[in-house]
Amino acid sequence: MRNPWLAIDTSTEPAQRARELRHAWEQFIVGDRPEKMRGPIEDSWKRSLGAGVDPSASGSAPMVADDDEAAARWEVHPLVSSAPLIRECFAGIADDAAHLMVISDADGTLLWLEGAPGVRLAAANSMNFAVGALWSEGGAGTNAIGTALAADHAVQVFAAEHYNEVVQQWTCAAAPVHDPETGRVLGIVDLTSRMSTVHPHSFAVAVATAGAVEAHLRVSMHERDLRMRSRYHDLVEEGRDPRALVTESGRVIASQPEGWTGAGRLRLPRWGGAFTLPSGAHAFAEPLDRDGAYLVRRLELGPGLTAGVLDLHLLGREPLVVLGGRTLPLRRRQAEILALLCLRPEGCTTEELGADLYGDDAANSSVRGEVSRLRKLGVPISSEPYRLTVPAESDAGRVQAMLRRGAVREAAEHYTGPLLALSDAPGVVRLRDELDDWLRHAVMTGGDREALWAWVQSPAGRDDLGAWKHALSRFDFHDPRRSQAAAQLGRLREYGA
């Protein structure tokens, strides 16, 4: 049976097939059922029609990114490190048949394009086939890149199989590249050339290249796994409770004992915290630095069959501390101790905790007394070094986790105010200032307008003159937030903020 994803095989005469396709395309455009069409192409034509793509010669793929933006996106794209391998796989056929070598992102935007200058110029001039153009089916109609994305399958598209008339003098073969970690499509590798150079080999080369890239990514994934297992070996192996090292996608890469989490991926809370395993057991996920990994621990049920998790609300309000579903009545010093221990999970000595609470006037007896009172409330704290012995999560810790992983907008949106705003304990003041400075710097340098807006709406940012100036320069004239930024700047200048 003929491969429905292959446009031309060795027994097909290209010129005759091109005439048949043009006739079928004209039938479809006027609303008739086309004859002798491959199923994937007819399905793609229907999607293109439904998306409102212009099939006439006046239509072309839209530009969605200028050169600078496309270059910035390519610089951080997961396939950027695979470009030399893709070039090597494509080189033979690209040189022999004057093909263009192309990589798009998962939206269909062209990010990397190499090939003979004359062919590049002709493709750019005739059909806007250039870096920054959107070649999804919704942007350009049926084409190998867009159809490979829509169908999640390698495909070759030839002549009038292209939905848009301006592309029908070209042929292309493309295949999706999947992330071995998540299974999601990362982008498309594509070979494009003039219609006269069509050959089934281009389809085979595109498929083989995508496979080689996925194998390369899989090797890199296993190397990362080894590094993480080595780095976090002690955390997993030395705990008395069942523990596992889990990637951000929920893949378990180490566990003690083996298999306690069950089969398959885990659905983790994005920024850590308590969750339930498929078996029904309770567990807690702790984000580990910037590696995208989590330490998952099984939670034992305490009195009343509730999991012993300490939940601290430390930002933007009076502190609220909940242990195993029970709200604890705390004095200010006790809340400060819990904040310090939660944000310093490695623990601290009596002297270190005293300096963080009282400064130079610290008395060890005062520290021990406050810790003793917390223990009487049911908070498990180990002896020196003082350390929380139950999993603890906090709103401040979640903001830190977001910043570590580059989720600046989420961090700004979740930041509801300074850490224990009424506290003058030196350690709390230091942590408060560090968090404020970290978030502000990330917002001011990140280029995300929504993150910037969330910051200036927060208690720490609403009087930030520099941030409001930055907001005024970032928002378009038609954006109503721009006038609010101008008004706030005027008020801050009037009162000398």
C-alpha positions, -999 to +999 in steps of 0.1 A: +000+000+000+013+034-009+024+056+020-002+084+023+023+108+038+046+106+008+038+128-022+059+113-049+074+078-052+098+065-078+070+053-100+052+087-102+059+111-131+061+145-113+048+167-142+017+145-147+011+144-109+014+182-107-013+186-134-036+162-115-031+180-083-038+214-098-071+201-112-080+186-077-071+219-060-093+239-084-122+215-077-118+220-039-116+258-041-149+260-060-165+236-034-164+203-053-150+170-039-115+166-052-104+134-069-073+113-064-062+131-032-042+117-003-062+116+029-037+137+049-037+165+023-075+166+019-079+168+057-053+196+057-072+215+030-104+213+051-085+226+082-070+255+061-104+264+047-119+263+082-091+286+095-099+312+068-066+310+050-065+329+017-057+303-011-052+330-038-019+344-050-024+375-028-021+354+003+012+347+020+025+335+054+024+363+079+055+377+097+051+372+134+086+380+146+112+404+134+149+394+130+158+403+165+129+385+181+133+354+160+170+353+169+162+357+206+137+329+204+161+306+185+189+313+210+168+297+238+150+271+217+156+234+228+167+225+192+194+251+190+221+227+202+209+202+175+215+225+146+249+211+137+235+175+137+205+187+115+229+204+091+250+172+089+220+150+082+205+174+056+238+184+039+240+158+011+206+162-003+204+199+004+236+206-016+227+182-045+191+195-050+194+231-038+171+225-008+166+249+020+172+234+055+146+248+080+137+245+117+104+259+130+092+261+166+061+242+179+039+271+166+052+269+131+074+301+132+106+297+112+136+302+134+165+287+115+170+286+077+201+277+056+207+270+020+218+284-013+215+322-014+196+322-046+170+297-034+166+315-001+160+348-019+135+332-043+116+315-014+115+347+006+103+368-024+077+344-038+061+331-006+076+348+024+095+317+034+119+334+058+129+335+094+101+350+115+072+339+092+044+317+105+041+285+085+014+268+106-017+256+087-035+286+102-009+310+089+000+295+055-024+267+047-014+232+038+024+229+038+048+204+052+057+223+083+022+233+092+007+199+083+034+180+102+025+201+132-013+196+128-011+159+122+020+153+144+034+132+116+061+135+090+047+145+056+058+155+021+038+182+002+042+187-035+030+213-060-007+221-058-011+200-027-001+234-010-033+252-002-020+286-010-014+292-047+019+311-041+035+280-027+026+256-055+059+260-073+076+244-044+079+210-026+088+203+010+092+174+034+090+178+072+090+158+104+082+168+140+108+165+167+095+154+201+108+161+236+119+127+251+111+141+285+075+151+279+065+137+245+055+172+233+065+185+199+095+209+201+096+219+165+098+208+129+127+199+107+120+206+070+136+204+035+121+228+010+130+231-027+115+240-061+089+217-074+112+204-102+136+188-076+110+167-059+122+132-048+110+107-023+145+108-007+137+142+009+109+126+029+131+098+041+159+122+050+134+144+070+122+114+089+157+101+096+169+135+107+140+140+132+148+105+146+185+114+149+177+146+168+153+128+191+180+102+199+205+130+206+180+147+229+173+113+246+211+109+253+212+144+267+182+136+290+199+105+304+231+125+310+210+151+330+194+122+349+229+109+359+240+144+370+209+149+391+211+114+407+247+121+417+239+156+430+209+146+451+219+111+460+222+118+497+188+135+498+171+104+484+191+076+501+196+090+536+160+097+546+141+073+568+109+079+549+103+067+513+117+093+489+121+098+452+139+121+428+114+132+401+118+154+371+095+184+364+074+163+340+067+137+367+093+111+356+108+092+385+146+089+380+156+076+415+136+062+445+141+046+478+127+020+482+124+012+445+090+016+430+072+030+460+056+058+439+039+033+416+042+030+378+040+059+354+046+096+358+035+116+388+013+147+386+032+171+407+021+205+420+040+229+398+057+248+426+058+220+451+036+211+480+014+183+492-003+160+466-018+125+463-001+096+446-021+074+422-022+048+449-040+072+472-010+078+495-001+113+505+032+128+494+051+161+494+071+176+465+100+199+472+115+219+443+153+215+440+171+246+428+170+253+391+174+217+379+137+212+373+137+183+398+117+176+429+124+156+460+091+136+467+085+122+502+057+100+514+037+117+542+026+097+572-009+105+584-011+121+618-039+124+644-073+127+627-058+111+596-044+143+582-010+146+566+016+164+588+024+193+565+033+228+578+017+255+556+029+290+562+013+322+548+040+349+554+034+374+526+012+405+526-009+398+556-008+387+593+010+354+593-011+323+592+003+289+601-015+256+595-002+222+606-021+191+595-053+212+589-051+229+623-044+267+625-018+275+652-021+305+674+013+321+671+031+351+686+053+372+664+086+356+675+072+321+668+061+331+633+096+346+627+112+313+638+090+293+615+097+316+586+135+314+592+134+276+595+111+272+564+133+294+542+165+278+556+157+241+554+193+232+561+187+244+597+206+266+621+223+266+655+210+283+686+235+311+681+225+316+644+188+316+652+194+340+680+213+364+658+185+362+632+159+370+658+175+394+682+207+406+667+237+412+689+216+411+721+205+374+715+203+352+746+204+314+740+178+309+767+153+331+749+158+311+717+154+278+734+122+290+752+105+301+720+115+268+702+101+248+732+068+267+730+065+259+693+071+222+701+043+223+727+020+236+699+028+204+680+055+218+656+082+191+651+116+208+654+148+189+658+174+197+683+206+215+671+207+222+644+172+235+646+153+221+616+117+215+608+112+177+606+079+178+587+075+190+551+069+228+551+055+250+523+050+287+522+039+314+499+073+330+501+090+297+493+067+293+462+077+327+450+114+317+454+108+285+435+092+305+406+121+328+404+146+300+405+129+284+375+125+317+356+088+320+360+090+358+367+054+366+358+040+339+381+063+351+409+051+387+405+014+376+404+018+354+435+037+381+455+012+396+478+034+417+499+067+418+519+077+389+541+064+394+577+060+431+570+059+441+607+089+421+618+122+438+627+141+406+633+175+409+615+172+376+597+137+382+586+146+417+574+175+403+554+153+376+538+125+401+531+150+425+513+166+396+494+132+385+481+121+420+472+153+428+454+154+394+436+118+398+423+123+435+414+155+428+394+138+399+376+108+420+367+129+450+356+152+430+334+129+403+321+110+421+294+076+408+305+050+436+307+025+416+326+052+407+352+061+444+355+025+454+359+020+428+387+050+442+405+038+478+405+005+466+418+021+449+448+026+466+481+064+466+476+062+480+440+033+505+442+057+533+452+086+522+430+094+552+409+118+534+386+094+506+380+066+530+371+089+548+347+098+515+331+061+506+329+053+539+311+079+532+285+068+496+280+030+500+275+015+510+241-003+543+238-037+525+234-032+504+266-052+520+294-025+510+319-002+535+303-023+565+315-025+549+350+013+547+350+016+583+340-008+594+367+011+573+394+044+588+383+030+623+387+018+615+422+052+599+432+071+629+419+048+653+436+053+637+470+090+631+464+089+593+464 
